[in-house]
């Protein structure tokens, strides 16, 4: 009990007396440049990649208070050229503030379009999200023009940094467009939500128990 009160007091002190940006600033690194930006802000970059491919990418970090985070890689466009292998890697980091214990339900979302322009061209996308582990991974290869929507989810331990990494490898004349979703996010449910969940589960258990007793007493 004392430890819980100390954690709450520390969290309250930090929220009142320390700048919010110290917790929530986002950081993006990539082949066209890197930047640190405030929460709910963002950054955009454009460049030519080694081998002749091109990339344009944006990043944003959203934190709606404590006990949650969202890293966004969007919009992202990467284009390859015939006869070349184009490699693109970007990383987004946020620094969530936790006032309750984990684990944290975390999610990866990848929505976009892979366009294959020549026979034999190929696109591979790997999106990884790491909080306190185990990391979430989406790993998908496309050999034909495809619109895709992929989600992965899993619980992770609490950590001070939420890191998402987007890797795109294009072989030949093909491209990838992620217009509004390459995200890594998670949130610890509020105590009230956990209470309602617990109450609901308890109610279901009582109904099942009554039904079993009724079946036993029936002739």
C-alpha positions in Angstrom: 0.0 0.0 0.0 2.8 2.4 0.9 4.6 1.7 -2.3 1.5 2.4 -4.3 1.0 5.7 -2.5 4.6 6.7 -3.2 4.3 5.9 -6.9 1.1 8.0 -7.2 2.7 10.9 -5.3 5.8 10.7 -7.5 3.6 10.7 -10.7 1.6 13.6 -9.4 4.7 15.6 -8.7 6.1 14.9 -12.1 2.9 15.9 -13.9 2.6 19.1 -11.9 6.2 20.3 -11.8 8.0 18.9 -14.8 7.4 19.9 -18.4 5.0 17.6 -20.2 7.3 17.6 -23.3 9.9 15.9 -21.2 7.7 12.8 -21.1 6.0 13.0 -24.4 8.5 14.3 -27.0 8.8 12.0 -30.0 11.9 11.2 -32.0 12.2 9.9 -35.6 15.3 8.6 -37.3 15.6 7.6 -41.0 17.6 7.8 -44.1 16.5 11.3 -45.1 17.0 12.9 -41.7 16.1 12.7 -38.0 14.3 15.0 -35.6 12.8 15.4 -32.2 9.3 16.9 -32.0 6.7 17.7 -29.4 3.8 15.5 -28.6 1.0 15.7 -31.2 3.5 17.4 -33.5 5.5 15.7 -36.3 8.2 15.8 -38.9 8.4 15.1 -42.7 11.4 14.2 -44.8 12.1 13.5 -48.5 15.2 12.2 -50.2 16.8 9.9 -52.9 17.9 6.6 -51.5 21.1 4.8 -52.4 20.5 2.9 -55.7 18.1 5.5 -57.1 14.9 4.8 -55.1 13.1 7.6 -53.3 11.5 8.0 -49.9 9.1 10.4 -48.3 8.1 9.8 -44.7 6.4 11.5 -41.7 6.1 10.6 -38.1 4.0 11.7 -35.1 3.6 10.8 -31.5 0.3 11.0 -29.7 -0.1 10.8 -25.9 -3.5 11.6 -24.5 -2.4 11.8 -20.9 -0.6 9.1 -18.9 -0.6 5.3 -19.2 -0.8 5.3 -23.0 1.2 6.0 -26.2 0.9 6.0 -30.0 3.8 6.0 -32.5 2.7 6.8 -36.0 4.8 6.3 -39.2 2.7 8.2 -41.7 2.5 9.2 -44.5 5.2 7.0 -46.0 6.0 6.5 -49.7 9.0 4.4 -50.8 9.7 3.8 -54.5 12.2 1.3 -56.0 13.7 1.2 -59.5 14.2 -1.6 -62.0 17.4 -3.7 -61.4 18.0 -2.3 -57.9 17.2 -3.3 -54.3 15.9 -0.3 -52.3 16.3 -0.4 -48.5 14.4 1.9 -46.2 14.4 1.9 -42.4 12.8 4.5 -40.0 12.3 4.4 -36.3 9.9 6.3 -34.0 10.3 6.6 -30.2 7.9 8.0 -27.6 8.4 8.2 -23.9 5.1 7.2 -22.1 4.5 7.9 -18.4 3.1 5.1 -16.4 1.3 5.6 -13.0 -0.1 2.0 -12.8 1.5 -1.4 -13.2 1.4 -3.3 -16.4 1.2 -5.4 -18.5 0.2 -3.1 -21.3 -2.0 -4.3 -24.2 -0.1 -3.2 -27.3 -1.1 -3.1 -31.0 0.5 -2.9 -34.4 -1.5 -1.6 -37.4 -0.3 -1.6 -40.9 -2.6 -0.3 -43.7 -1.5 0.7 -47.2 -0.8 -0.3 -50.8 2.0 -2.3 -52.4 2.3 -1.6 -56.1 4.2 -4.1 -58.3 5.1 -2.5 -61.7 7.3 -5.2 -63.3 7.3 -9.0 -63.3 9.6 -10.3 -60.6 9.5 -7.2 -58.5 8.8 -7.6 -54.8 8.0 -5.6 -51.6 8.7 -6.7 -48.0 7.5 -4.8 -45.0 8.5 -5.4 -41.4 6.9 -3.4 -38.7 8.1 -4.0 -35.1 6.8 -2.5 -31.9 8.8 -2.8 -28.6 7.8 -1.6 -25.2 9.0 -3.9 -22.4 8.7 -7.0 -24.5 8.0 -9.4 -25.9 8.1 -7.3 -29.1 5.2 -7.4 -31.7 6.2 -8.0 -35.3 4.3 -7.8 -38.6 6.4 -9.3 -41.5 4.7 -9.4 -44.9 6.0 -9.9 -48.5 4.0 -8.8 -51.6 4.6 -10.1 -55.1 1.5 -8.6 -56.6 -0.2 -5.2 -56.3 -2.2 -5.4 -53.1 -4.2 -3.2 -50.7 -3.5 -4.5 -47.2 -4.7 -4.1 -43.6 -2.8 -6.1 -41.0 -3.0 -6.0 -37.2 -1.0 -7.7 -34.4 -1.6 -7.5 -30.7 -0.1 -8.7 -27.4 0.7 -7.7 -23.8 4.1 -6.2 -23.0 5.8 -5.1 -19.8 6.0 -1.4 -18.9 9.1 0.5 -20.1 10.1 4.1 -20.4 10.5 4.0 -24.2 8.1 2.8 -26.8 10.0 2.1 -30.0 8.6 1.2 -33.4 10.7 0.3 -36.4 9.5 0.2 -40.0 11.7 -1.6 -42.6 10.8 -1.7 -46.3 12.8 -3.7 -48.9 11.8 -3.2 -52.5 13.3 -5.4 -55.2 12.9 -3.9 -58.7 10.3 -1.5 -60.0 7.7 -1.4 -57.2 6.5 1.0 -54.5 4.8 1.2 -51.1 2.3 3.8 -49.9 1.2 4.0 -46.2 -1.2 6.9 -46.3 -2.5 7.0 -42.7 -1.6 3.9 -40.7 1.7 2.3 -39.7 1.1 2.5 -35.9 2.3 1.1 -32.6 0.1 1.9 -29.7 -1.0 0.7 -26.3 -2.7 1.7 -23.1 -3.2 0.4 -19.6 -6.9 0.2 -18.8 -8.2 2.7 -16.3 -9.0 1.2 -12.8 -12.7 1.8 -13.4 -12.5 -0.2 -16.6 -10.7 -3.0 -14.8 -13.4 -3.0 -12.1 -16.2 -3.2 -14.6 -14.4 -6.1 -16.4 -13.9 -7.9 -13.1 -17.6 -7.4 -12.1 -18.8 -8.6 -15.5 -16.6 -11.8 -15.2 -17.8 -12.4 -11.7 -21.4 -12.1 -12.9 -20.8 -14.6 -15.7 -19.2 -17.0 -13.3 -22.3 -16.8 -10.9 -24.7 -17.5 -13.8 -22.7 -20.5 -14.9 -22.6 -21.8 -11.3 -26.3 -21.4 -10.9 -27.0 -23.2 -14.2 -24.8 -26.1 -13.2 -26.6 -26.4 -9.8 -30.0 -26.3 -11.6 -28.9 -29.0 -14.0 -27.8 -31.2 -11.1 -31.1 -30.9 -9.2 -33.3 -31.4 -12.3 -34.7 -35.0 -12.6 
